[in-house]
Amino acid sequence: MGNEQDCCSRTKQRSEKESKDLIHRLNRIEGQIRGIRGMVEQNAYCIDIVNQVAAANAALNSFNKLLLSEHIRTCVTEDIRDGQDDKMDELVRTIQKLMK
């Protein structure tokens, strides 16, 4: 797909605070995943693992919401102001993927 290559070649300048906040959230999520792996390795009770997976999924969804809202406030808004109306189509496709 051409979009994948475009996606990988694009960048976004984030403030130091925004970057730190995103990295902090990702570090916590990474810790949750390592914790889940440890639970599996220690033969933890299935429901306990399922509950931790649900918490990790919620954390990832929260991360996505934060990232997407910032994207709408900055990238999408700026691109539409610059006449790049195709950015709305890209946003709609992204939201549709998230809702699967």
DSSP file (Angstrom, degrees, kcal/mol; ACC not computed):
  #  RESIDUE AA STRUCTURE BP1 BP2  ACC     N-H-->O    O-->H-N    N-H-->O    O-->H-N    TCO  KAPPA ALPHA  PHI   PSI    X-CA   Y-CA   Z-CA
    1    1 A M     >        0   0    0      0, 0.0     4,-0.9     0, 0.0     3,-0.3   0.000 360.0 360.0 360.0 137.3    0.0    0.0    0.0
    2    2 A G  H  >  +     0   0    0      1,-0.2     4,-2.2     2,-0.2     5,-0.2   0.838 360.0  63.7 -67.8 -33.1    1.2    3.5   -0.8
    3    3 A N  H  > S+     0   0    0      1,-0.2     4,-3.0     2,-0.2    -1,-0.2   0.862  96.5  57.5 -61.2 -36.6   -0.2    4.9    2.4
    4    4 A E  H  > S+     0   0    0     -3,-0.3     4,-2.0     1,-0.2    -1,-0.2   0.920 108.5  45.5 -61.8 -42.8    2.0    2.8    4.6
    5    5 A Q  H  X S+     0   0    0     -4,-0.9     4,-1.3     2,-0.2    -1,-0.2   0.919 113.3  50.0 -66.8 -41.9    5.1    4.2    3.0
    6    6 A D  H  X S+     0   0    0     -4,-2.2     4,-1.1     1,-0.2     3,-0.4   0.920 109.5  52.7 -59.3 -43.2    3.7    7.8    3.2
    7    7 A C  H >< S+     0   0    0     -4,-3.0     3,-0.5     1,-0.2    -1,-0.2   0.901 108.9  48.8 -59.4 -42.8    2.9    7.2    6.8
    8    8 A C  H 3< S+     0   0    0     -4,-2.0    -1,-0.2     1,-0.2    -2,-0.2   0.741 111.1  50.1 -72.6 -22.3    6.5    6.1    7.6
    9    9 A S  H 3< S+     0   0    0     -4,-1.3    -1,-0.2    -3,-0.4     2,-0.2   0.597  95.0  87.7 -92.7 -11.3    8.0    9.1    5.8
   10   10 A R    <<  -     0   0    0     -4,-1.1     2,-0.3    -3,-0.5     0, 0.0  -0.565  56.6-172.1 -87.9 152.6    5.9   11.7    7.6
   11   11 A T        -     0   0    0     -2,-0.2     2,-0.4     2,-0.0    -2,-0.0  -0.882  12.6-148.8-135.3 168.2    6.8   13.3   10.9
   12   12 A K        -     0   0    0     -2,-0.3     2,-0.6     2,-0.0    -2,-0.0  -0.992  16.7-132.0-140.6 132.2    5.3   15.6   13.5
   13   13 A Q        -     0   0    0     -2,-0.4     2,-0.3     0, 0.0    -2,-0.0  -0.749  30.5-171.0 -82.9 121.3    7.0   18.0   15.7
   14   14 A R        -     0   0    0     -2,-0.6    -2,-0.0     1,-0.1     2,-0.0  -0.837  25.8-107.9-111.8 150.6    5.8   17.6   19.3
   15   15 A S     >  -     0   0    0     -2,-0.3     4,-2.5     1,-0.1     5,-0.2  -0.307  33.8-110.6 -66.9 161.2    6.4   19.8   22.2
   16   16 A E  H  > S+     0   0    0      1,-0.2     4,-2.5     2,-0.2     5,-0.2   0.899 119.9  51.0 -61.0 -40.0    8.8   18.4   24.9
   17   17 A K  H  > S+     0   0    0      2,-0.2     4,-2.6     1,-0.2    -1,-0.2   0.929 110.1  48.2 -63.9 -46.0    5.8   18.0   27.3
   18   18 A E  H  > S+     0   0    0      1,-0.2     4,-2.5     2,-0.2     5,-0.2   0.934 113.3  47.8 -61.4 -46.1    3.7   16.2   24.8
   19   19 A S  H  X S+     0   0    0     -4,-2.5     4,-2.7     1,-0.2     5,-0.2   0.926 112.4  48.9 -60.6 -45.4    6.5   13.8   23.9
   20   20 A K  H  X S+     0   0    0     -4,-2.5     4,-2.6    -5,-0.2    -1,-0.2   0.912 111.4  50.0 -61.2 -43.0    7.3   13.1   27.6
   21   21 A D  H  X S+     0   0    0     -4,-2.6     4,-2.2     2,-0.2    -1,-0.2   0.919 112.9  46.1 -62.4 -44.2    3.6   12.5   28.3
   22   22 A L  H  X S+     0   0    0     -4,-2.5     4,-2.5     2,-0.2    -2,-0.2   0.929 114.2  47.5 -65.2 -44.9    3.3   10.0   25.4
   23   23 A I  H  X S+     0   0    0     -4,-2.7     4,-2.7     2,-0.2    -2,-0.2   0.897 110.2  53.5 -63.4 -40.2    6.6    8.2   26.3
   24   24 A H  H  X S+     0   0    0     -4,-2.6     4,-2.0    -5,-0.2    -1,-0.2   0.929 110.3  47.0 -60.6 -45.5    5.5    8.0   30.0
   25   25 A R  H  X S+     0   0    0     -4,-2.2     4,-2.4     1,-0.2    -2,-0.2   0.921 112.4  49.9 -62.1 -43.7    2.2    6.4   29.0
   26   26 A L  H  X S+     0   0    0     -4,-2.5     4,-2.9     1,-0.2    -2,-0.2   0.892 108.1  53.3 -63.8 -38.9    4.0    4.0   26.7
   27   27 A N  H  X S+     0   0    0     -4,-2.7     4,-2.1     2,-0.2    -1,-0.2   0.906 109.7  48.3 -61.6 -41.0    6.5    3.0   29.4
   28   28 A R  H  X S+     0   0    0     -4,-2.0     4,-2.1     2,-0.2    -2,-0.2   0.914 112.5  48.4 -65.0 -41.8    3.6    2.2   31.8
   29   29 A I  H  X S+     0   0    0     -4,-2.4     4,-2.4     2,-0.2    -2,-0.2   0.917 109.8  52.3 -64.2 -43.2    1.9    0.1   29.1
   30   30 A E  H  X S+     0   0    0     -4,-2.9     4,-2.4     1,-0.2    -1,-0.2   0.900 108.9  50.9 -59.0 -41.0    5.2   -1.7   28.4
   31   31 A G  H  X S+     0   0    0     -4,-2.1     4,-2.3     1,-0.2    -1,-0.2   0.888 108.2  52.2 -63.6 -39.3    5.4   -2.4   32.1
   32   32 A Q  H  X S+     0   0    0     -4,-2.1     4,-2.2     2,-0.2    -2,-0.2   0.915 109.7  48.9 -62.4 -42.3    1.9   -3.8   32.1
   33   33 A I  H  X S+     0   0    0     -4,-2.4     4,-2.5     2,-0.2    -2,-0.2   0.914 110.7  49.8 -65.7 -42.7    2.7   -6.1   29.2
   34   34 A R  H  X S+     0   0    0     -4,-2.4     4,-2.3     1,-0.2    -1,-0.2   0.894 109.9  52.7 -61.1 -38.3    5.8   -7.3   30.9
   35   35 A G  H  X S+     0   0    0     -4,-2.3     4,-2.1     2,-0.2    -2,-0.2   0.891 108.1  50.0 -63.1 -40.4    3.7   -7.9   34.0
   36   36 A I  H  X S+     0   0    0     -4,-2.2     4,-2.3     2,-0.2    -2,-0.2   0.921 109.5  51.1 -64.3 -43.9    1.2  -10.0   32.0
   37   37 A R  H  X S+     0   0    0     -4,-2.5     4,-2.7     1,-0.2    -2,-0.2   0.921 109.7  51.0 -58.8 -43.1    4.1  -12.1   30.5
   38   38 A G  H  X S+     0   0    0     -4,-2.3     4,-1.9     1,-0.2    -1,-0.2   0.882 107.2  53.3 -61.9 -38.7    5.3  -12.7   34.1
   39   39 A M  H  <>S+     0   0    0     -4,-2.1     5,-3.0     2,-0.2    -1,-0.2   0.910 110.1  47.4 -62.5 -41.4    1.9  -13.8   35.2
   40   40 A V  H ><5S+     0   0    0     -4,-2.3     3,-1.7     1,-0.2    -2,-0.2   0.933 111.3  50.9 -64.3 -45.0    1.8  -16.3   32.3
   41   41 A E  H 3<5S+     0   0    0     -4,-2.7    -1,-0.2     1,-0.3    -2,-0.2   0.818 112.0  47.6 -61.9 -30.2    5.3  -17.5   33.2
   42   42 A Q  T 3<5S-     0   0    0     -4,-1.9    -1,-0.3    -5,-0.2    -2,-0.2   0.280 114.4-117.6 -94.9  10.5    4.2  -17.9   36.8
   43   43 A N  T < 5 -     0   0    0     -3,-1.7    -3,-0.2     1,-0.1    -2,-0.1   0.885  45.8-174.1  56.3  43.5    1.0  -19.8   35.8
   44   44 A A      < -     0   0    0     -5,-3.0    -1,-0.1     1,-0.1     5,-0.0  -0.218  37.7 -78.3 -64.1 159.7   -1.3  -17.1   37.3
   45   45 A Y    >>  -     0   0    0      1,-0.1     4,-1.8     4,-0.0     3,-0.5  -0.349  41.6-123.2 -61.2 136.2   -5.0  -17.7   37.4
   46   46 A C  H 3> S+     0   0    0      1,-0.3     4,-2.9     2,-0.2     5,-0.2   0.874 108.7  51.5 -52.7 -46.8   -6.6  -17.1   33.9
   47   47 A I  H 3> S+     0   0    0      1,-0.2     4,-2.4     2,-0.2    -1,-0.3   0.860 106.7  54.5 -64.3 -35.2   -9.1  -14.5   35.1
   48   48 A D  H <> S+     0   0    0     -3,-0.5     4,-1.6     2,-0.2    -1,-0.2   0.904 111.1  45.6 -63.1 -39.9   -6.3  -12.5   36.8
   49   49 A I  H  X S+     0   0    0     -4,-1.8     4,-2.6     2,-0.2    -2,-0.2   0.930 110.8  52.8 -67.4 -45.0   -4.4  -12.4   33.5
   50   50 A V  H  X S+     0   0    0     -4,-2.9     4,-2.4     1,-0.2    -2,-0.2   0.901 108.2  51.7 -57.3 -41.7   -7.6  -11.5   31.6
   51   51 A N  H  X S+     0   0    0     -4,-2.4     4,-1.8     1,-0.2    -1,-0.2   0.886 110.3  48.0 -63.7 -38.4   -8.2   -8.6   34.0
   52   52 A Q  H  X S+     0   0    0     -4,-1.6     4,-2.2     2,-0.2    -2,-0.2   0.873 110.1  51.8 -70.0 -36.6   -4.6   -7.3   33.4
   53   53 A V  H  X S+     0   0    0     -4,-2.6     4,-2.8     2,-0.2    -2,-0.2   0.910 108.2  52.2 -63.7 -41.6   -5.0   -7.6   29.7
   54   54 A A  H  X S+     0   0    0     -4,-2.4     4,-2.3     1,-0.2    -2,-0.2   0.898 109.3  49.9 -60.6 -40.4   -8.2   -5.6   29.9
   55   55 A A  H  X S+     0   0    0     -4,-1.8     4,-2.1     2,-0.2    -1,-0.2   0.899 111.0  48.7 -65.2 -40.5   -6.3   -2.9   31.9
   56   56 A A  H  X S+     0   0    0     -4,-2.2     4,-2.4     2,-0.2    -2,-0.2   0.903 110.8  50.9 -66.3 -40.6   -3.5   -2.9   29.2
   57   57 A N  H  X S+     0   0    0     -4,-2.8     4,-2.6     1,-0.2    -2,-0.2   0.911 109.7  50.4 -61.4 -42.1   -6.1   -2.5   26.5
   58   58 A A  H  X S+     0   0    0     -4,-2.3     4,-2.3     1,-0.2    -1,-0.2   0.896 109.9  50.4 -62.9 -39.8   -7.7    0.4   28.3
   59   59 A A  H  X S+     0   0    0     -4,-2.1     4,-2.2     2,-0.2    -2,-0.2   0.904 111.2  48.1 -65.2 -41.2   -4.3    2.0   28.6
   60   60 A L  H  X S+     0   0    0     -4,-2.4     4,-2.6     2,-0.2    -2,-0.2   0.903 111.4  50.4 -65.3 -40.5   -3.7    1.6   24.9
   61   61 A N  H  X S+     0   0    0     -4,-2.6     4,-2.5     2,-0.2    -2,-0.2   0.901 110.3  50.0 -63.5 -39.8   -7.1    3.0   24.1
   62   62 A S  H  X S+     0   0    0     -4,-2.3     4,-2.3     2,-0.2    -2,-0.2   0.906 110.0  50.7 -63.7 -41.7   -6.4    6.0   26.3
   63   63 A F  H  X S+     0   0    0     -4,-2.2     4,-2.7     1,-0.2    -2,-0.2   0.932 110.8  49.2 -59.7 -46.8   -3.1    6.5   24.6
   64   64 A N  H  X S+     0   0    0     -4,-2.6     4,-3.1     1,-0.2     5,-0.2   0.903 109.7  51.2 -61.0 -42.6   -4.8    6.4   21.2
   65   65 A K  H  X S+     0   0    0     -4,-2.5     4,-2.6     2,-0.2     5,-0.2   0.927 112.1  46.8 -61.5 -44.7   -7.5    8.9   22.3
   66   66 A L  H  X S+     0   0    0     -4,-2.3     4,-2.0     2,-0.2    -2,-0.2   0.939 115.6  44.9 -61.8 -47.9   -4.9   11.3   23.5
   67   67 A L  H  X S+     0   0    0     -4,-2.7     4,-2.2     1,-0.2    -2,-0.2   0.912 114.7  48.1 -64.1 -43.5   -2.8   11.0   20.3
   68   68 A L  H  X S+     0   0    0     -4,-3.1     4,-2.5     2,-0.2    -1,-0.2   0.901 110.1  51.0 -66.4 -41.3   -5.8   11.2   18.0
   69   69 A S  H  X S+     0   0    0     -4,-2.6     4,-2.3    -5,-0.2    -1,-0.2   0.905 111.9  47.5 -64.4 -39.2   -7.2   14.3   19.8
   70   70 A E  H  X S+     0   0    0     -4,-2.0     4,-1.9    -5,-0.2     5,-0.3   0.890 110.3  53.1 -66.4 -38.2   -3.9   16.0   19.5
   71   71 A H  H  <>S+     0   0    0     -4,-2.2     5,-2.4     2,-0.2     6,-0.4   0.916 110.3  47.0 -61.6 -43.8   -3.6   15.0   15.8
   72   72 A I  I  <>S+     0   0    0     -4,-2.5     5,-1.3     1,-0.2    -2,-0.2   0.922 112.5  49.8 -64.6 -43.7   -7.1   16.5   15.1
   73   73 A R  I  <5S+     0   0    0     -4,-2.3    -1,-0.2    -5,-0.2    -2,-0.2   0.816 129.8  14.7 -65.5 -30.4   -6.2   19.8   17.0
   74   74 A T  I  X5S+     0   0    0     -4,-1.9     4,-2.9    -5,-0.1     5,-0.3   0.799 129.4  30.9-109.9 -77.3   -2.9   20.2   15.2
   75   75 A C  I  >5S+     0   0    0     -5,-0.3     4,-2.7     1,-0.2     5,-0.2   0.913 123.9  41.9 -56.8 -52.7   -2.2   18.3   12.0
   76   76 A V  I  ><S+     0   0    0     -5,-2.4     4,-2.5     2,-0.2     5,-0.2   0.941 117.3  47.2 -64.4 -47.5   -5.8   17.9   10.7
   77   77 A T  H  ><S+     0   0    0     -5,-1.3     4,-2.2    -6,-0.4    -2,-0.2   0.930 115.3  45.3 -59.7 -47.1   -6.8   21.5   11.5
   78   78 A E  H  X S+     0   0    0     -4,-2.9     4,-1.6     1,-0.2    -1,-0.2   0.913 113.4  49.6 -64.2 -43.3   -3.6   23.0   10.0
   79   79 A D  H  <>S+     0   0    0     -4,-2.7     5,-3.1    -5,-0.3    -1,-0.2   0.891 111.2  48.7 -65.9 -39.4   -3.8   20.8    6.8
   80   80 A I  H ><5S+     0   0    0     -4,-2.5     3,-1.8     3,-0.2    -1,-0.2   0.910 109.6  52.5 -66.3 -41.0   -7.5   21.7    6.2
   81   81 A R  H 3<5S+     0   0    0     -4,-2.2    -1,-0.2     1,-0.3    -2,-0.2   0.837 107.3  54.0 -60.5 -31.7   -6.7   25.4    6.7
   82   82 A D  T 3<5S-     0   0    0     -4,-1.6    -1,-0.3    -5,-0.2    -2,-0.2   0.345 127.3-101.8 -85.1   6.9   -3.9   24.9    4.1
   83   83 A G  T < 5S+     0   0    0     -3,-1.8     2,-1.5     1,-0.1    -3,-0.2   0.581  80.5 134.3  88.1  10.1   -6.5   23.4    1.7
   84   84 A Q    > < +     0   0    0     -5,-3.1     3,-1.9     1,-0.2     4,-0.2  -0.560  19.2 164.7 -92.8  72.8   -5.6   19.8    2.1
   85   85 A D  T >>  +     0   0    0     -2,-1.5     3,-1.5     1,-0.3     4,-0.7   0.686  62.4  77.5 -65.1 -18.3   -9.2   18.5    2.4
   86   86 A D  H 3> S+     0   0    0      1,-0.3     4,-1.9     2,-0.2    -1,-0.3   0.694  77.5  75.7 -64.7 -16.5   -8.0   14.9    1.9
   87   87 A K  H <> S+     0   0    0     -3,-1.9     4,-2.1     1,-0.2    -1,-0.3   0.807  88.8  57.2 -65.3 -28.5   -6.8   15.0    5.5
   88   88 A M  H <> S+     0   0    0     -3,-1.5     4,-2.5    -4,-0.2    -1,-0.2   0.902 105.6  49.9 -67.9 -39.9  -10.5   14.6    6.6
   89   89 A D  H  X S+     0   0    0     -4,-0.7     4,-2.5     2,-0.2    -2,-0.2   0.908 110.1  50.8 -62.6 -41.6  -10.8   11.4    4.5
   90   90 A E  H  X S+     0   0    0     -4,-1.9     4,-2.2     2,-0.2    -2,-0.2   0.909 110.6  49.3 -61.3 -42.9   -7.6   10.1    6.2
   91   91 A L  H  X S+     0   0    0     -4,-2.1     4,-2.6     2,-0.2    -2,-0.2   0.917 110.1  50.3 -63.6 -44.6   -9.0   10.9    9.6
   92   92 A V  H  X S+     0   0    0     -4,-2.5     4,-2.4     1,-0.2    -2,-0.2   0.922 110.8  49.4 -61.1 -44.3  -12.3    9.2    8.8
   93   93 A R  H  X S+     0   0    0     -4,-2.5     4,-2.1     1,-0.2    -1,-0.2   0.901 111.2  50.4 -61.3 -40.5  -10.4    6.0    7.6
   94   94 A T  H  X S+     0   0    0     -4,-2.2     4,-2.0     2,-0.2    -2,-0.2   0.925 110.7  47.9 -64.2 -44.8   -8.3    6.1   10.8
   95   95 A I  H  X S+     0   0    0     -4,-2.6     4,-1.4     1,-0.2    -1,-0.2   0.892 109.5  54.0 -64.1 -39.0  -11.4    6.3   13.0
   96   96 A Q  H  < S+     0   0    0     -4,-2.4     4,-0.3     1,-0.2    -1,-0.2   0.900 107.8  50.3 -62.0 -39.8  -13.1    3.5   11.1
   97   97 A K  H >< S+     0   0    0     -4,-2.1     3,-1.2     1,-0.2    -1,-0.2   0.903 109.3  51.7 -62.8 -40.9  -10.0    1.3   11.7
   98   98 A L  H 3< S+     0   0    0     -4,-2.0    -1,-0.2     1,-0.2    -2,-0.2   0.775 106.4  54.9 -67.8 -25.7  -10.1    2.1   15.4
   99   99 A M  T 3<        0   0    0     -4,-1.4    -1,-0.2     1,-0.2    -2,-0.2   0.406 360.0 360.0 -90.9   3.2  -13.8    1.2   15.6
  100  100 A K    <         0   0    0     -3,-1.2    -1,-0.2    -4,-0.3    -2,-0.1   0.503 360.0 360.0 -68.5 360.0  -13.4   -2.3   14.2
